[in-house]
Every structure is written in C-alpha cells, then in structure tokens.
Amino acid sequence: MMIDCDTCTVRGAACGDCIVTFLTIPVPAGQVDLDEAEQTAIGVLAESGLVPPLRLVRAC
C-alpha cells in the first residue's frame, strides 16, 4: 500500500491523529509504502488503542 499524503483529502485536518504522522514525523517526501504485514500490524495496534489509525482518505 502506497500512502501519498499529498493525495489525502483530509490532509491537515486529520494528520495529528494519523498513524503515518505518528510513525514518520516528519513524513519523508509525503509518501510511505506499507507492505501487507505492516498494514496488519498497524491495524492490530490501532484496534488495541496503542497507536492512531490510518486516516488516509483518497480522492475519487
């Protein structure tokens, strides 16, 4: 999964509570590439309340 913060429609408003901001302060070049295992691990941590969830909302 390629996360491109420049294409997120809630950028700015949701950055403070997004896992990308939490893990990569500051976001390098606005993009983060997560493989399936990383996505699963982040999902488990977010569901447990240990980290914020991914807030990415892509434009249609």
Secondary structure, 3 states (H helix, E strand, C coil): CEEEHHHECCCCCCHHHCHHHHHCCCCHHHEEECCHHHHHHHHHHHHCCCCCCCCCCECC
